[in-house]
């Protein structure tokens, strides 16, 4: 029996309450993970969980209830309604109304080699193969490798009559290698997305491990950088970190409503250089943040955030779209059935330009920055600091010495305005999870770009 068959007989009349919108998410998720630390199998697990999350909206107030007992659906619905009624009585917040479109659909990302086609033993072997690829040098001190996958089935139903079934499969592999000879340096590589294990035909587990170690070995020989404001050429990975962390979060409409975004009140304003186009796109094929419908039953769509430097849109769920008198952008996402959907990014990227890499580095003095290590962002003030993986000197149009322990910081709006060249290349390939009280899968990227930023040695 199909795991979702239990809900096929669900009666939509159970969601009908007077002057009330109700939606319900039935979810079943299976996860497999094999994690190897320094040749020891640190974690191996295979689990699945199923459950139901119900929201009710009464007079502009939400009630939410969830349960992992799928026999208990009606109690969950009644509970969400009672909570909404009680909250509406005590709420001083400005009311809002939603009128989502009636949608019906079945969607599945078809994969060639699914999680069920690969045994748990093979997944453990993949984690060991990544490690074997990483252990290519006596300077390797620590390794951490992982192979994981997930299959998520969801049935979304609401009181408007929408009924949407979606099945999504993801695969994720990670290699971390730390090398040292006194000081230690770390190399980190990941691959994955809404794909199956056919991804390993493009790059083997051993290659992934070797890439992580090669990076940490390069960094061991690197020098320290002298700080200051410099012209920088950013690769797609660190640009992806920037557009996600510094720009994307500031575009999330719930953050704007809280007064925590430097972009508040700036729709229609030119905030970046000519030619700067930035998108949030859950429809981009096979990336980690790809989906067909969001967790509020809205069809996924590509949203243009910046068009030729002009801020054109925020990212919305049903509530923020109503409060802004805008249309929902399909960015209401929840970690699982027991979480309420929040405004979340999907795949965020900058569009390509027309510069070759040689033209971008054709400067007298600057730095080429490859890869980011995450960092801190203040969306209200529009300030950020990121750690960089590899930073190379640029002298008279030539790539020179490698620097390590470098940070990049500045004002989001200044960096955007200072962009003076956008590459014709393009890459999205940073699968990961974004945290905002709850975690959802995301991806980011873009072309190479040239701008100015404050560089610091950590």
C-alpha positions as CSV (number, residue, x, y, z in Angstrom):
1,X,0.0,0.0,0.0
2,X,1.3,3.4,-1.0
3,X,2.3,5.4,2.1
4,X,-0.1,8.3,1.1
5,X,-3.1,6.0,0.4
6,X,-4.3,6.5,4.0
7,X,-5.2,10.1,3.0
8,X,-6.8,9.4,-0.4
9,X,-10.2,9.0,1.4
10,X,-9.8,12.3,3.3
11,X,-13.0,14.3,3.2
12,X,-12.4,17.9,2.4
13,X,-15.6,18.9,4.2
14,X,-13.6,18.2,7.4
15,X,-11.8,21.4,6.7
16,X,-15.0,23.6,6.4
17,X,-15.4,26.0,9.3
18,X,-17.4,29.3,9.1
19,X,-15.2,32.3,8.0
20,X,-12.0,30.2,8.2
21,X,-9.3,29.1,5.9
22,X,-7.7,25.7,6.7
23,X,-4.8,23.9,5.1
24,X,-3.3,20.5,5.9
25,X,0.0,18.9,5.0
26,X,0.3,15.1,5.2
27,X,4.0,14.2,5.0
28,X,6.2,11.1,4.9
29,X,9.9,11.5,4.8
30,X,12.7,8.9,4.6
31,X,16.3,9.7,5.4
32,X,19.5,7.7,5.1
33,X,22.9,8.9,6.3
34,X,26.4,7.4,6.5
35,X,29.0,9.5,8.3
36,X,32.6,8.5,8.6
37,X,35.1,10.3,10.9
38,X,38.8,9.4,10.6
39,X,38.1,5.9,9.3
40,X,35.4,5.2,12.0
41,X,31.8,4.8,11.1
42,X,30.5,7.7,13.3
43,X,26.8,7.5,12.3
44,X,24.7,5.3,10.1
45,X,20.9,5.6,10.2
46,X,17.9,4.9,8.1
47,X,14.6,6.3,9.3
48,X,11.3,7.6,8.2
49,X,8.6,9.7,9.9
50,X,5.1,10.6,8.9
51,X,2.8,13.2,10.3
52,X,0.3,16.0,9.7
53,X,0.5,19.7,10.1
54,X,-2.7,21.8,10.1
55,X,-3.2,25.6,10.0
56,X,-6.4,27.6,10.5
57,X,-6.8,31.3,9.8
58,X,-9.6,33.1,11.6
59,X,-9.9,36.9,11.5
60,X,-6.2,37.4,10.6
61,X,-4.9,35.0,13.3
62,X,-3.3,31.7,12.7
63,X,-3.7,28.5,14.7
64,X,-1.3,25.6,14.1
65,X,-1.4,22.0,15.3
66,X,0.6,19.0,14.3
67,X,0.8,15.3,15.1
68,X,2.8,12.2,14.1
69,X,-0.2,10.1,14.7
70,X,-1.9,10.0,11.3
71,X,-5.1,8.4,12.8
72,X,-5.5,11.7,14.8
73,X,-6.1,14.1,11.9
74,X,-9.5,15.4,12.9
75,X,-8.4,16.2,16.5
76,X,-5.5,18.1,14.9
77,X,-7.8,20.1,12.6
78,X,-10.2,21.0,15.5
79,X,-7.2,22.0,17.7
80,X,-5.8,24.4,15.0
81,X,-9.2,26.0,14.6
82,X,-9.7,26.5,18.4
83,X,-6.2,28.0,18.7
84,X,-6.9,30.4,15.7
85,X,-10.2,31.5,17.3
86,X,-8.6,32.1,20.7
87,X,-5.6,33.9,19.1
88,X,-8.0,36.1,17.1
89,X,-9.7,37.2,20.3
90,X,-6.5,38.4,21.9
91,X,-4.6,39.6,18.9
92,X,-3.9,43.3,18.5
93,X,-2.1,42.7,15.1
94,X,-3.5,44.3,11.9
95,X,-5.8,41.8,10.2
96,X,-5.2,40.3,6.8
97,X,-7.1,38.1,4.4
98,X,-5.8,35.5,2.0
99,X,-7.4,34.1,-1.2
100,X,-5.0,31.5,-2.6
101,X,-5.7,30.0,-6.1
102,X,-7.4,26.6,-6.3
103,X,-4.7,24.3,-7.6
104,X,-4.5,20.6,-8.2
105,X,-1.5,18.6,-9.3
106,X,0.9,15.7,-8.9
107,X,4.6,16.3,-9.3
108,X,7.7,14.2,-8.8
109,X,11.4,14.8,-9.6
110,X,12.3,11.7,-11.6
111,X,15.7,10.3,-10.7
112,X,17.6,7.6,-12.5
113,X,19.1,5.9,-9.4
114,X,16.9,6.5,-6.4
115,X,17.8,6.0,-2.7
116,X,16.0,2.6,-2.8
117,X,18.2,1.4,-5.7
118,X,21.4,1.8,-3.6
119,X,21.8,-0.4,-0.4
120,X,22.8,1.1,2.9
121,X,26.0,-0.8,2.7
122,X,26.8,0.9,-0.6
123,X,26.1,4.3,0.9
124,X,28.5,3.5,3.7
125,X,31.1,2.5,1.1
126,X,30.6,5.9,-0.7
127,X,31.4,7.7,2.6
128,X,34.6,5.5,2.9
129,X,35.5,6.1,-0.7
130,X,35.3,9.9,-0.2
131,X,37.6,9.5,2.8
132,X,40.0,7.2,0.8
133,X,40.2,9.9,-1.9
134,X,41.0,12.5,0.8
135,X,43.8,10.5,2.4
136,X,46.3,11.2,-0.3
137,X,49.0,12.8,1.8
138,X,50.7,12.2,5.2
139,X,49.7,15.8,6.2
140,X,46.0,14.8,6.4
141,X,45.2,14.9,10.1
142,X,41.4,14.7,10.2
143,X,38.7,13.7,7.7
144,X,34.9,13.8,8.0
145,X,32.8,12.4,5.1
146,X,29.1,11.8,4.6
147,X,26.7,10.3,2.1
148,X,23.0,11.0,2.7
149,X,19.7,11.1,0.8
150,X,16.1,11.9,1.5
151,X,12.7,11.2,-0.1
152,X,9.9,13.5,0.9
153,X,6.2,12.8,0.0
154,X,3.7,15.5,0.7
155,X,0.0,15.9,0.1
156,X,-1.3,19.4,0.6
157,X,-5.1,20.1,0.8
158,X,-6.9,23.3,1.7
159,X,-10.4,24.5,2.3
160,X,-10.4,26.3,-1.0
161,X,-10.3,22.9,-2.8
162,X,-6.6,22.7,-3.6
163,X,-5.1,19.2,-3.6
164,X,-1.4,18.9,-4.5
165,X,0.9,15.8,-4.2
166,X,4.6,16.2,-4.5
167,X,7.5,13.8,-4.2
168,X,11.1,15.0,-4.0
169,X,14.3,13.0,-3.8
170,X,17.6,14.6,-2.8
171,X,21.2,13.2,-2.6
172,X,24.0,14.9,-0.7
173,X,27.7,14.1,-0.3
174,X,30.3,15.9,1.8
175,X,34.1,15.9,2.2
176,X,36.0,17.7,4.9
177,X,39.7,17.3,5.1
178,X,42.1,19.0,7.6
179,X,45.8,19.1,6.9
180,X,48.6,20.4,9.1
181,X,52.2,20.7,9.9
182,X,52.0,22.9,13.0
183,X,49.1,25.0,11.8
184,X,45.9,23.4,10.4
185,X,43.9,24.2,7.3
186,X,40.6,22.8,6.3
187,X,39.3,21.9,2.8
188,X,35.5,21.5,2.3
189,X,33.7,20.1,-0.8
190,X,30.0,19.2,-1.3
191,X,27.8,17.9,-4.1
192,X,24.1,17.1,-4.4
193,X,20.7,18.4,-5.3
194,X,17.2,17.1,-6.2
195,X,18.9,14.2,-8.0
196,X,19.6,10.5,-7.5
197,X,22.9,8.7,-7.2
198,X,23.5,9.1,-11.0
199,X,25.2,12.3,-9.8
200,X,28.3,10.1,-9.1
201,X,28.8,9.5,-12.8
202,X,29.8,13.2,-13.0
203,X,32.2,13.1,-10.1
204,X,33.3,10.0,-8.1
205,X,33.3,10.0,-4.3
206,X,37.1,9.7,-4.3
207,X,37.4,12.8,-6.5
208,X,35.3,14.7,-4.0
209,X,37.6,13.7,-1.2
210,X,40.7,14.5,-3.2
211,X,39.4,18.0,-4.0
212,X,38.9,18.8,-0.3
213,X,42.4,17.6,0.6
214,X,44.0,19.4,-2.4
215,X,42.4,22.6,-1.2
216,X,43.6,22.2,2.4
217,X,47.2,21.4,1.2
218,X,47.2,24.6,-1.0
219,X,46.1,26.6,2.0
220,X,48.9,25.3,4.2
221,X,51.4,26.9,1.8
222,X,49.4,30.2,1.6
223,X,50.5,33.6,3.0
224,X,48.7,36.1,5.2
225,X,47.0,39.0,3.4
226,X,47.3,42.7,4.1
227,X,43.9,44.2,4.8
228,X,42.1,47.2,3.4
229,X,39.6,48.1,0.7
230,X,40.4,46.3,-2.5
231,X,39.1,45.5,-5.9
232,X,37.9,41.9,-5.7
233,X,36.9,39.3,-8.3
234,X,34.4,36.9,-6.7
235,X,33.8,33.4,-8.0
236,X,30.3,31.9,-8.3
237,X,30.5,30.2,-4.8
238,X,31.4,33.3,-2.7
239,X,29.0,35.4,-4.9
240,X,26.3,32.8,-4.1
241,X,27.0,33.2,-0.3
242,X,26.7,37.0,-0.8
243,X,23.4,37.0,-2.8
244,X,21.9,34.5,-0.3
245,X,23.1,35.8,3.0
246,X,23.4,39.6,2.4
247,X,20.7,40.2,-0.2
248,X,18.3,37.3,-0.2
249,X,17.5,37.4,3.6
250,X,16.9,41.2,3.3
251,X,14.4,40.4,0.5
252,X,12.3,38.1,2.7
253,X,9.1,40.0,3.3
254,X,8.6,38.8,6.9
255,X,12.0,40.3,7.8
256,X,11.0,43.5,6.0
257,X,7.7,43.6,8.0
258,X,9.7,43.2,11.3
259,X,11.7,46.3,10.4
260,X,14.9,44.2,10.1
261,X,15.7,44.8,6.4
262,X,17.9,47.5,4.9
263,X,15.6,47.1,1.8
264,X,12.4,48.2,3.5
265,X,10.5,50.7,1.4
266,X,13.0,50.4,-1.5
267,X,10.9,48.6,-4.2
268,X,11.4,50.4,-7.5
269,X,14.7,51.9,-6.3
270,X,18.0,51.4,-8.1
271,X,20.2,49.7,-5.4
272,X,22.8,48.0,-7.6
273,X,24.9,48.7,-10.7
274,X,23.6,48.5,-14.2
275,X,23.3,44.9,-15.5
276,X,22.8,43.4,-12.0
277,X,20.0,40.8,-12.1
278,X,19.2,38.6,-9.1
279,X,16.6,35.8,-9.0
280,X,15.1,33.3,-6.6
281,X,14.2,30.3,-8.6
282,X,12.8,27.1,-7.2
283,X,12.1,25.9,-10.8
284,X,15.8,25.7,-11.7
285,X,16.3,21.9,-12.5
286,X,18.0,19.5,-10.1
287,X,19.3,22.0,-7.6
288,X,19.0,21.6,-3.8
289,X,16.4,24.4,-3.4
290,X,14.2,23.1,-6.3
291,X,10.5,22.3,-5.7
292,X,7.2,22.3,-7.7
293,X,4.9,23.8,-5.1
294,X,5.7,25.5,-1.8
295,X,4.2,24.4,1.5
296,X,1.2,26.6,1.2
297,X,0.1,25.1,-2.1
298,X,1.4,27.9,-4.3
299,X,3.1,26.9,-7.6
300,X,6.8,27.5,-7.6
301,X,8.0,30.3,-9.8
302,X,11.1,32.3,-10.7
303,X,11.1,35.7,-8.9
304,X,13.2,38.6,-10.1
305,X,14.5,40.4,-7.0
306,X,16.8,42.8,-8.9
307,X,16.4,43.8,-12.5
308,X,19.2,45.9,-14.0
309,X,20.0,47.1,-10.5
310,X,16.5,48.0,-9.5
311,X,14.8,46.2,-6.5
312,X,11.6,44.7,-8.1
313,X,10.2,42.3,-5.5
314,X,10.4,40.8,-2.1
315,X,9.9,37.1,-1.4
316,X,6.4,36.3,-0.1
317,X,4.3,33.7,1.5
318,X,0.5,34.0,1.7
319,X,0.4,36.3,4.7
320,X,3.2,38.7,3.7
321,X,1.7,38.9,0.2
322,X,-1.6,40.0,1.7
323,X,0.0,42.5,4.0
324,X,2.0,44.0,1.1
325,X,-0.9,43.8,-1.3
326,X,1.4,41.8,-3.6
327,X,1.0,38.3,-5.0
328,X,2.5,35.3,-3.3
329,X,5.8,34.2,-4.9
330,X,5.7,30.5,-3.8
331,X,8.3,31.0,-0.9
332,X,6.2,29.7,2.0
333,X,8.4,26.8,3.2
334,X,8.5,24.6,6.3
335,X,11.2,22.2,7.6
336,X,8.6,19.4,8.1
337,X,5.0,18.7,9.0
338,X,5.5,20.0,12.6
339,X,6.8,23.4,11.4
340,X,4.7,26.4,10.1
341,X,5.7,27.7,6.7
342,X,7.9,30.8,6.8
343,X,9.2,33.0,4.0
344,X,12.2,31.2,2.7
345,X,14.6,31.4,-0.3
346,X,15.1,28.5,-2.8
347,X,17.9,28.7,-5.4
348,X,19.2,32.3,-5.4
349,X,21.6,33.5,-8.0
350,X,22.9,36.5,-10.0
351,X,22.4,36.4,-13.8
352,X,25.3,36.4,-16.2
353,X,26.9,39.4,-18.0
354,X,29.3,39.6,-20.9
355,X,32.8,39.8,-19.4
356,X,35.3,37.0,-19.9
357,X,37.3,35.9,-16.8
358,X,40.4,37.4,-18.4
359,X,38.7,40.8,-18.7
360,X,37.5,40.6,-15.1
361,X,41.1,40.0,-13.8
362,X,42.6,42.6,-16.1
363,X,43.4,45.0,-13.3
364,X,46.6,46.4,-11.9
365,X,46.1,45.2,-8.3
366,X,43.4,43.2,-6.6
367,X,42.3,39.8,-5.2
368,X,40.5,36.8,-6.7
369,X,38.2,35.2,-4.1
370,X,37.1,31.5,-4.4
371,X,34.6,30.0,-2.1
372,X,33.1,31.2,1.2
373,X,33.0,29.8,4.7
374,X,29.8,31.5,5.8
375,X,29.7,34.4,8.2
376,X,27.6,37.0,9.8
377,X,25.0,39.3,8.4
378,X,23.0,42.3,9.8
379,X,20.1,42.6,7.4
380,X,18.7,45.7,9.2
381,X,22.0,47.6,8.8
382,X,22.9,45.9,5.5
383,X,26.4,44.8,6.8
384,X,28.1,41.5,6.3
385,X,31.3,39.6,7.1
386,X,32.2,36.3,5.3
387,X,35.1,34.0,5.7
388,X,36.8,33.1,2.4
389,X,38.2,29.8,1.3
390,X,41.0,30.7,-1.2
391,X,42.1,34.2,-2.1
392,X,44.6,34.8,-4.8
393,X,46.6,38.0,-5.6
394,X,45.9,39.7,-8.9
395,X,48.9,41.7,-10.3
396,X,48.7,43.3,-13.7
397,X,46.0,40.9,-15.0
398,X,47.8,37.8,-13.7
399,X,46.8,35.4,-10.8
400,X,49.6,35.3,-8.2
401,X,50.2,34.2,-4.6
402,X,47.5,32.4,-2.6
403,X,46.4,33.9,0.8
404,X,44.6,32.2,3.7
405,X,42.4,33.1,6.7
406,X,40.9,36.0,4.8
407,X,37.6,37.7,5.5
408,X,35.4,39.9,3.2
409,X,33.2,42.5,4.7
410,X,31.2,45.6,3.8
411,X,27.8,47.1,3.1
412,X,25.5,45.1,0.9
413,X,24.3,48.1,-1.0
414,X,27.9,49.4,-1.5
415,X,29.1,46.1,-2.9
416,X,26.1,46.0,-5.3
417,X,26.7,49.5,-6.5
418,X,30.4,48.9,-6.9
419,X,30.0,46.0,-9.3
420,X,31.9,46.9,-12.4
421,X,32.0,43.7,-14.4
422,X,29.8,40.6,-14.6
423,X,31.1,37.3,-16.1
424,X,29.5,35.4,-19.0
425,X,30.0,32.1,-17.0
426,X,27.5,30.7,-14.6
427,X,27.3,28.0,-11.9
428,X,25.0,27.0,-9.1
429,X,26.6,24.3,-6.9
430,X,26.5,25.0,-3.2
431,X,23.9,22.6,-1.9
432,X,23.2,23.2,1.8
433,X,20.6,24.1,4.4
434,X,19.5,27.5,5.4
435,X,18.5,28.1,9.1
436,X,15.8,30.5,10.2
437,X,14.5,28.8,13.3
438,X,14.0,25.8,11.0
439,X,16.1,24.4,8.2
440,X,15.2,24.0,4.5
441,X,17.4,22.9,1.5
442,X,18.8,25.8,-0.6
443,X,21.4,26.5,-3.3
444,X,23.0,29.6,-4.7
445,X,25.5,30.8,-7.3
446,X,26.0,33.0,-10.4
447,X,28.9,34.1,-12.6
448,X,32.2,35.7,-11.6
449,X,31.9,39.4,-10.8
450,X,34.3,42.3,-10.0
451,X,33.5,44.8,-7.3
452,X,35.2,46.5,-4.3
453,X,35.1,45.2,-0.6
454,X,36.9,45.5,2.6
455,X,39.4,42.6,3.0
456,X,40.7,41.5,6.4
457,X,43.2,38.9,7.6
458,X,41.7,36.8,10.3
